[in-house]
């Protein structure tokens, strides 16, 4: 309390401009820190990948990482882990763990492939529309059932989730090996492959990508407006108008920037040639020479001609699936009774049970949801490779858990966000992709990923101590 003659300092001066900005916009400082770290990683890899190769790199900083091609590939590669991570957030928030997701992905992918290749393919004929539908349904239903099985063992038989899912990690891998007989099962149905993002049919192109980008910007503006109206209705404190505008601008820039990047990646020349031949499209003069080789090729066989036949990819189907799953899981965790129950159980299980929450049934449903999302990831992963093997999901459980923790989910339970976990998955994949781009040994890559996970847990512990 200020004494007579003293002036009370202004909030902005007392707290600092940055703290005032955070309070007004209600942004999580950990998420901002993660975005900053992600940008540093991207810039570092782009600079380092260009060292010694002056004039070759086309990245933002002269390297090979910040190019439309690499960033587009990065988004597609992130989707299987990102989808599973959205479910792992809820599992960890509830003070549980699921170590079986990697082996489960392999088992589900092989199961779906067996249905397509060995059961329905010979009987219905290649290309029958029932085949891809059956493959998708098999993966999703089987994943949900396996998740229910894990949840029942954990909740009703009181076996620790660590033991249940550790056993699943071993057992599901064995089942996958038996189903696949140790060989690669391929090829998948061509319509099924659309879910993987590896064929032109799974790229929506620039026009629809810009349409989706515009729709996403409109949804951001509507969400901010609707949130402000609800705050006013229930007499909650309103954010300053400048903070609302800032949040809207940040969201719009992120959406439109991402859309611009994916729309800047042209098809590889050989794929354009195959597509043109299959659809009777004339290739303009200047794109090929007399030897049939592309003269408009640059690093990574990407067409750089402006006067030739060029198609641009736009968003890939798996990326759209991951975005839809992320939005749905964010709504589920923050706007539904089920989501509130999960955080209540994670915060204090005993108090949640005394409050009337059926903690055992909620646990089963969370594991069932986790299994469903693993099934969805198995569809994306196997469709992208156009094949399924018993090693498809090897070590994925470690990357999923690491992504969730890096994204701010506390292993102590009760704290976590879906969007933070997706950013964590993108960070993990960025590190892997960057190290592969630099041709670093696989052993070194594992060392770096493990180190990042330990540092993320340490930072989480420091943050929790500071909050307390």
C-alpha positions as CSV (number, residue, x, y, z in Angstrom):
1,X,0.0,0.0,0.0
2,X,1.4,3.4,-1.0
3,X,1.8,6.0,1.7
4,X,0.7,9.6,1.5
5,X,2.7,11.5,-1.1
6,X,3.8,8.3,-3.0
7,X,2.4,7.3,-6.4
8,X,1.5,3.8,-7.1
9,X,3.5,2.5,-10.1
10,X,1.7,1.7,-13.2
11,X,1.1,-2.1,-13.8
12,X,3.0,-2.0,-17.1
13,X,6.1,-0.5,-15.4
14,X,5.8,-2.7,-12.3
15,X,5.4,-6.0,-14.1
16,X,7.3,-5.3,-17.2
17,X,6.0,-4.9,-20.7
18,X,6.4,-8.6,-21.5
19,X,4.6,-9.8,-18.5
20,X,1.8,-7.3,-19.2
21,X,1.6,-8.7,-22.7
22,X,1.3,-12.2,-21.4
23,X,-1.3,-11.3,-18.9
24,X,-3.4,-9.4,-21.4
25,X,-3.3,-12.1,-24.1
26,X,-3.4,-15.0,-21.7
27,X,-0.7,-16.8,-23.7
28,X,1.2,-19.6,-22.0
29,X,4.8,-18.7,-21.6
30,X,5.9,-22.4,-22.0
31,X,4.2,-22.5,-25.4
32,X,5.9,-19.3,-26.5
33,X,9.2,-20.7,-25.3
34,X,8.5,-23.9,-27.4
35,X,7.7,-21.9,-30.5
36,X,10.9,-19.9,-30.0
37,X,13.0,-23.1,-29.5
38,X,11.4,-24.5,-32.7
39,X,12.3,-21.5,-34.7
40,X,15.9,-21.6,-33.4
41,X,16.1,-25.3,-34.3
42,X,14.8,-24.6,-37.8
43,X,17.2,-21.7,-38.4
44,X,20.1,-23.6,-36.9
45,X,19.6,-26.6,-39.2
46,X,19.1,-24.4,-42.2
47,X,22.3,-22.5,-41.6
48,X,24.4,-25.6,-40.8
49,X,23.1,-27.5,-43.8
50,X,24.3,-24.7,-46.1
51,X,27.8,-24.6,-44.8
52,X,30.3,-25.6,-47.4
53,X,27.7,-25.7,-50.1
54,X,27.3,-22.0,-51.0
55,X,24.9,-21.3,-53.8
56,X,23.2,-24.8,-53.6
57,X,20.7,-24.3,-50.8
58,X,17.4,-22.6,-51.4
59,X,16.3,-22.3,-47.8
60,X,15.5,-19.0,-46.1
61,X,19.0,-18.8,-44.6
62,X,20.8,-20.4,-47.5
63,X,20.5,-24.0,-46.4
64,X,18.3,-26.9,-47.2
65,X,16.0,-27.1,-44.2
66,X,13.8,-24.0,-44.6
67,X,12.6,-24.9,-48.1
68,X,9.0,-25.6,-49.1
69,X,9.9,-29.1,-50.0
70,X,11.5,-30.0,-46.6
71,X,8.8,-28.2,-44.6
72,X,6.0,-29.9,-46.5
73,X,7.7,-33.3,-45.9
74,X,8.2,-32.4,-42.3
75,X,4.5,-31.8,-41.8
76,X,3.5,-35.0,-43.4
77,X,6.1,-37.0,-41.4
78,X,4.9,-35.5,-38.2
79,X,1.2,-36.5,-38.6
80,X,1.3,-40.1,-37.2
81,X,3.2,-39.1,-34.0
82,X,1.1,-35.9,-33.7
83,X,-2.2,-37.9,-33.9
84,X,-1.1,-40.3,-31.2
85,X,0.3,-37.6,-29.0
86,X,-3.1,-35.9,-28.7
87,X,-4.4,-39.0,-27.0
88,X,-1.2,-39.6,-24.9
89,X,-1.8,-36.1,-23.4
90,X,-5.0,-37.3,-21.8
91,X,-3.5,-40.5,-20.7
92,X,-0.6,-38.8,-18.9
93,X,-2.8,-36.0,-17.6
94,X,-4.8,-38.8,-15.8
95,X,-1.6,-40.0,-14.2
96,X,-1.4,-43.1,-16.5
97,X,1.0,-44.1,-19.2
98,X,0.7,-46.2,-22.4
99,X,4.0,-47.8,-23.6
100,X,2.3,-50.0,-26.1
101,X,1.3,-47.5,-28.8
102,X,4.3,-48.3,-31.0
103,X,3.8,-52.0,-31.1
104,X,0.0,-51.5,-31.3
105,X,0.5,-49.3,-34.4
106,X,2.5,-52.1,-36.0
107,X,-0.1,-54.7,-35.1
108,X,-3.0,-52.6,-36.4
109,X,-1.2,-51.7,-39.6
110,X,-0.4,-55.3,-40.3
111,X,-4.0,-56.3,-39.5
112,X,-5.4,-53.8,-41.9
113,X,-2.9,-54.8,-44.6
114,X,-3.8,-58.5,-44.2
115,X,-7.5,-57.7,-44.6
116,X,-6.8,-55.7,-47.8
117,X,-4.1,-57.8,-49.5
118,X,-4.7,-61.4,-48.4
119,X,-8.5,-61.6,-47.6
120,X,-10.5,-59.0,-49.6
121,X,-8.1,-58.4,-52.5
122,X,-8.2,-62.0,-54.0
123,X,-11.9,-62.4,-53.4
124,X,-13.3,-59.0,-54.5
125,X,-10.6,-58.0,-57.0
126,X,-8.1,-55.2,-56.9
127,X,-9.6,-51.7,-56.6
128,X,-13.0,-52.8,-55.2
129,X,-14.3,-49.9,-53.1
130,X,-15.1,-52.2,-50.1
131,X,-11.4,-53.0,-49.7
132,X,-10.2,-49.6,-48.5
133,X,-13.3,-49.1,-46.3
134,X,-12.7,-52.4,-44.7
135,X,-9.0,-51.6,-44.1
136,X,-9.9,-48.3,-42.4
137,X,-12.7,-49.8,-40.3
138,X,-10.5,-52.7,-39.3
139,X,-7.7,-50.5,-38.0
140,X,-10.0,-48.1,-36.1
141,X,-12.2,-50.8,-34.5
142,X,-9.3,-53.1,-33.6
143,X,-7.5,-50.2,-32.1
144,X,-10.5,-49.2,-30.0
145,X,-10.9,-52.8,-28.7
146,X,-7.2,-53.1,-27.8
147,X,-7.5,-49.7,-26.0
148,X,-10.5,-51.0,-24.1
149,X,-8.6,-54.1,-23.1
150,X,-5.7,-52.0,-21.8
151,X,-8.2,-49.8,-19.9
152,X,-10.1,-52.7,-18.3
153,X,-6.9,-54.3,-17.0
154,X,-5.7,-51.0,-15.6
155,X,-9.0,-49.7,-14.1
156,X,-10.9,-52.8,-13.0
157,X,-8.2,-55.3,-12.4
158,X,-6.0,-52.7,-10.7
159,X,-2.9,-53.6,-12.7
160,X,-0.5,-50.6,-13.1
161,X,-0.8,-49.1,-16.5
162,X,3.0,-49.2,-16.8
163,X,2.9,-53.1,-16.5
164,X,-0.1,-53.5,-18.7
165,X,1.2,-51.4,-21.5
166,X,4.8,-52.7,-21.1
167,X,3.4,-56.2,-21.6
168,X,1.4,-54.9,-24.6
169,X,4.6,-53.4,-26.1
170,X,6.1,-56.9,-26.1
171,X,3.0,-58.9,-27.0
172,X,1.5,-56.7,-29.7
173,X,4.9,-56.7,-31.5
174,X,4.9,-60.5,-31.4
175,X,1.3,-60.6,-32.8
176,X,2.3,-58.2,-35.6
177,X,5.2,-60.5,-36.5
178,X,3.0,-63.6,-36.6
179,X,0.4,-61.8,-38.7
180,X,3.0,-60.6,-41.2
181,X,5.1,-63.7,-41.0
182,X,8.0,-61.4,-40.8
183,X,7.6,-60.0,-44.3
184,X,6.4,-56.7,-45.7
185,X,2.8,-56.7,-46.8
186,X,2.2,-54.6,-49.9
187,X,0.8,-53.0,-52.0
188,X,-2.2,-51.4,-50.3
189,X,-5.4,-50.3,-52.0
190,X,-4.9,-47.1,-54.1
191,X,-7.8,-45.3,-52.4
192,X,-6.4,-46.3,-49.0
193,X,-3.1,-44.7,-50.0
194,X,-4.8,-41.3,-50.1
195,X,-4.6,-41.2,-46.3
196,X,-0.8,-41.3,-46.4
197,X,-0.1,-38.2,-48.5
198,X,2.4,-39.9,-50.8
199,X,0.3,-39.7,-54.0
200,X,-1.1,-36.8,-56.0
201,X,-4.6,-37.8,-55.1
202,X,-3.9,-37.0,-51.5
203,X,-2.8,-33.3,-52.3
204,X,-5.7,-30.9,-52.4
205,X,-3.8,-28.2,-54.4
206,X,-3.4,-24.5,-54.0
207,X,-7.0,-23.4,-54.6
208,X,-8.6,-25.5,-51.9
209,X,-5.6,-24.9,-49.6
210,X,-6.2,-21.2,-49.7
211,X,-9.9,-21.8,-49.2
212,X,-9.2,-23.8,-46.1
213,X,-6.7,-21.2,-44.9
214,X,-9.4,-18.4,-45.3
215,X,-11.9,-20.6,-43.5
216,X,-9.5,-21.2,-40.7
217,X,-8.8,-17.4,-40.3
218,X,-12.6,-16.8,-40.2
219,X,-13.0,-19.5,-37.5
220,X,-10.2,-17.8,-35.4
221,X,-12.0,-14.5,-35.6
222,X,-15.3,-16.1,-34.7
223,X,-13.8,-17.9,-31.8
224,X,-12.3,-14.7,-30.4
225,X,-15.6,-12.9,-30.9
226,X,-17.6,-15.7,-29.3
227,X,-15.2,-15.9,-26.4
228,X,-15.5,-12.2,-25.7
229,X,-19.3,-12.4,-25.9
230,X,-19.4,-15.2,-23.3
231,X,-17.0,-13.3,-21.0
232,X,-19.3,-10.3,-21.2
233,X,-22.4,-12.5,-20.6
234,X,-21.0,-14.1,-17.5
235,X,-19.3,-10.9,-16.3
236,X,-15.8,-12.2,-16.6
237,X,-12.9,-9.8,-17.1
238,X,-12.5,-8.9,-20.8
239,X,-9.1,-9.0,-22.6
240,X,-8.1,-5.5,-23.9
241,X,-9.1,-5.0,-27.5
242,X,-5.5,-4.7,-28.6
243,X,-4.9,-8.2,-27.1
244,X,-7.8,-9.7,-29.1
245,X,-6.5,-8.1,-32.3
246,X,-3.0,-9.4,-31.6
247,X,-4.2,-12.9,-31.0
248,X,-6.2,-12.8,-34.2
249,X,-3.3,-11.5,-36.2
250,X,-0.9,-14.2,-34.8
251,X,-3.4,-16.9,-35.7
252,X,-4.0,-15.6,-39.2
253,X,-0.3,-15.1,-39.9
254,X,0.4,-18.7,-38.8
255,X,-2.4,-20.1,-40.9
256,X,-1.7,-18.1,-44.0
257,X,2.1,-18.6,-43.7
258,X,1.7,-22.3,-43.5
259,X,-0.7,-22.3,-46.4
260,X,1.8,-20.3,-48.5
261,X,4.6,-22.8,-47.7
262,X,2.6,-25.9,-48.7
263,X,1.4,-24.1,-51.9
264,X,5.0,-23.3,-52.8
265,X,6.1,-26.9,-53.1
266,X,5.9,-28.1,-56.8
267,X,5.5,-31.8,-57.7
268,X,8.8,-33.6,-58.6
269,X,9.4,-33.6,-62.3
270,X,9.2,-37.3,-62.8
271,X,5.8,-37.4,-61.0
272,X,4.5,-34.5,-63.3
273,X,5.7,-36.5,-66.3
274,X,3.9,-39.7,-65.1
275,X,0.7,-37.7,-64.4
276,X,0.8,-36.0,-67.8
277,X,1.2,-39.3,-69.6
278,X,-1.6,-41.0,-67.6
279,X,-4.0,-38.1,-68.2
280,X,-3.0,-37.2,-71.8
281,X,-1.6,-33.8,-70.8
282,X,0.9,-32.2,-73.2
283,X,4.2,-31.3,-71.7
284,X,5.3,-27.9,-73.1
285,X,8.5,-27.5,-74.9
286,X,11.5,-26.6,-72.8
287,X,10.7,-28.9,-70.0
288,X,12.5,-31.9,-71.5
289,X,15.5,-32.1,-73.8
290,X,16.0,-34.7,-76.6
291,X,17.4,-37.2,-74.2
292,X,14.2,-37.2,-72.1
293,X,16.0,-35.7,-69.1
294,X,14.6,-32.7,-67.3
295,X,16.5,-29.6,-67.9
296,X,14.4,-27.7,-65.4
297,X,15.7,-29.6,-62.4
298,X,17.4,-28.3,-59.3
299,X,18.3,-29.8,-55.9
300,X,16.0,-32.6,-55.0
301,X,14.6,-33.0,-58.5
302,X,12.2,-30.1,-57.9
303,X,11.0,-28.3,-61.0
304,X,12.1,-24.7,-61.1
305,X,10.9,-23.7,-64.5
306,X,8.3,-21.0,-64.8
307,X,7.4,-21.7,-68.4
308,X,6.8,-25.5,-68.1
309,X,4.1,-27.7,-66.7
310,X,4.1,-27.3,-63.0
311,X,1.6,-28.5,-60.3
312,X,1.8,-27.5,-56.7
313,X,0.9,-29.8,-53.8
314,X,-1.0,-27.7,-51.3
315,X,-2.1,-29.4,-48.0
316,X,-1.8,-33.2,-47.8
317,X,-4.7,-35.3,-46.5
318,X,-2.8,-36.6,-43.4
319,X,-1.9,-33.1,-42.4
320,X,-5.6,-32.1,-42.6
321,X,-6.5,-35.2,-40.6
322,X,-4.0,-34.2,-37.9
323,X,-5.4,-30.7,-37.7
324,X,-9.0,-32.0,-37.4
325,X,-7.9,-34.4,-34.7
326,X,-6.1,-31.7,-32.9
327,X,-9.1,-29.4,-33.0
328,X,-11.4,-32.1,-31.9
329,X,-9.2,-33.3,-29.0
330,X,-8.7,-29.7,-27.9
331,X,-12.5,-29.2,-27.7
332,X,-12.9,-32.6,-26.0
333,X,-10.3,-31.8,-23.3
334,X,-11.3,-28.2,-22.6
335,X,-15.0,-27.8,-23.4
336,X,-16.7,-31.1,-22.4
337,X,-17.6,-32.8,-19.1
338,X,-15.4,-35.7,-20.1
339,X,-12.4,-33.5,-20.4
340,X,-13.0,-31.9,-17.1
341,X,-13.3,-35.3,-15.5
342,X,-9.9,-36.3,-16.9
343,X,-8.1,-33.2,-15.5
344,X,-10.0,-33.6,-12.1
345,X,-8.8,-37.2,-11.9
346,X,-5.2,-36.2,-12.8
347,X,-5.3,-33.4,-10.2
348,X,-6.6,-35.5,-7.3
349,X,-7.9,-39.0,-8.0
350,X,-9.3,-39.5,-4.5
351,X,-11.1,-36.2,-4.5
352,X,-12.5,-36.9,-8.0
353,X,-13.9,-40.2,-6.9
354,X,-15.5,-38.7,-3.8
355,X,-17.1,-36.0,-6.0
356,X,-19.0,-38.8,-7.8
357,X,-16.8,-39.3,-10.9
358,X,-16.6,-42.9,-12.1
359,X,-12.8,-42.9,-12.4
360,X,-12.6,-46.5,-13.6
361,X,-15.0,-45.9,-16.5
362,X,-13.3,-42.7,-17.4
363,X,-10.0,-44.5,-17.5
364,X,-11.3,-47.2,-19.8
365,X,-12.7,-44.5,-22.2
366,X,-9.4,-42.7,-22.2
367,X,-7.5,-45.8,-23.2
368,X,-10.2,-46.7,-25.8
369,X,-9.7,-43.2,-27.3
370,X,-5.9,-43.8,-27.3
371,X,-6.4,-47.0,-29.1
372,X,-8.7,-45.4,-31.7
373,X,-6.1,-42.7,-32.4
374,X,-3.3,-45.3,-32.7
375,X,-5.6,-47.1,-35.3
376,X,-5.9,-43.8,-37.2
377,X,-2.1,-43.3,-37.1
378,X,-1.6,-46.9,-38.4
379,X,-3.7,-46.0,-41.4
380,X,-1.6,-42.9,-42.1
381,X,1.7,-44.6,-41.6
382,X,0.9,-47.7,-43.7
383,X,-0.8,-45.7,-46.4
384,X,2.2,-43.4,-46.8
385,X,4.6,-46.3,-47.2
386,X,2.0,-48.3,-49.3
387,X,3.1,-51.2,-47.1
388,X,2.9,-52.6,-43.5
389,X,5.6,-54.4,-41.5
390,X,5.9,-55.6,-38.0
391,X,8.5,-52.9,-37.3
392,X,6.4,-50.0,-38.6
393,X,5.8,-48.4,-35.2
394,X,9.1,-49.4,-33.6
395,X,10.1,-46.9,-30.9
396,X,7.1,-44.7,-31.6
397,X,5.9,-44.9,-28.0
398,X,9.1,-43.1,-26.9
399,X,8.6,-40.3,-29.5
400,X,4.9,-39.9,-28.5
401,X,5.6,-39.7,-24.8
402,X,8.6,-37.4,-25.5
403,X,6.4,-35.1,-27.7
404,X,3.7,-34.9,-25.0
405,X,6.3,-34.0,-22.3
406,X,8.1,-31.5,-24.5
407,X,4.7,-29.9,-25.2
408,X,4.2,-29.2,-21.5
409,X,2.3,-32.2,-20.3
410,X,3.4,-33.0,-16.7
411,X,4.3,-36.6,-15.8
412,X,2.9,-35.8,-12.4
413,X,-0.6,-35.5,-14.0
414,X,-3.3,-32.8,-14.1
415,X,-1.4,-30.5,-16.5
416,X,-1.2,-30.6,-20.3
417,X,-2.6,-29.2,-23.6
418,X,-3.2,-30.8,-26.9
419,X,-1.9,-28.0,-29.0
420,X,1.3,-28.0,-26.9
421,X,1.7,-31.7,-27.5
422,X,1.3,-31.2,-31.3
423,X,4.0,-28.5,-31.2
424,X,6.1,-31.0,-29.2
425,X,5.6,-33.6,-31.9
426,X,6.7,-31.1,-34.6
427,X,9.8,-30.2,-32.5
428,X,10.7,-33.9,-32.2
429,X,10.3,-34.6,-35.9
430,X,12.2,-31.4,-36.8
431,X,15.2,-32.6,-34.7
432,X,15.1,-36.0,-36.4
433,X,14.6,-34.5,-39.9
434,X,17.4,-32.0,-39.4
435,X,19.8,-34.6,-38.2
436,X,19.0,-36.9,-41.2
437,X,19.5,-33.9,-43.5
438,X,22.9,-33.5,-42.1
439,X,23.6,-37.2,-42.5
440,X,24.3,-37.7,-38.8
441,X,24.6,-41.3,-37.5
442,X,21.5,-42.9,-36.2
443,X,23.2,-43.5,-32.8
444,X,23.8,-39.8,-32.5
445,X,20.2,-39.0,-33.3
446,X,19.0,-41.3,-30.5
447,X,21.4,-39.5,-28.1
448,X,20.0,-36.1,-29.0
449,X,16.4,-37.2,-28.8
450,X,17.0,-38.8,-25.4
451,X,18.8,-35.7,-24.1
452,X,16.0,-33.4,-25.3
453,X,13.5,-35.5,-23.4
454,X,15.4,-35.3,-20.1
455,X,15.9,-31.6,-20.5
456,X,12.1,-31.2,-21.2
457,X,11.3,-33.0,-17.9
458,X,13.8,-31.0,-16.0
459,X,12.3,-27.7,-17.3
460,X,8.8,-29.0,-16.4
461,X,10.0,-29.6,-12.8
462,X,11.5,-26.1,-12.6
463,X,8.3,-24.6,-13.8
464,X,6.2,-26.5,-11.3
465,X,8.4,-25.5,-8.4
466,X,8.2,-21.9,-9.5
467,X,4.4,-22.0,-9.8
468,X,4.2,-23.6,-6.3
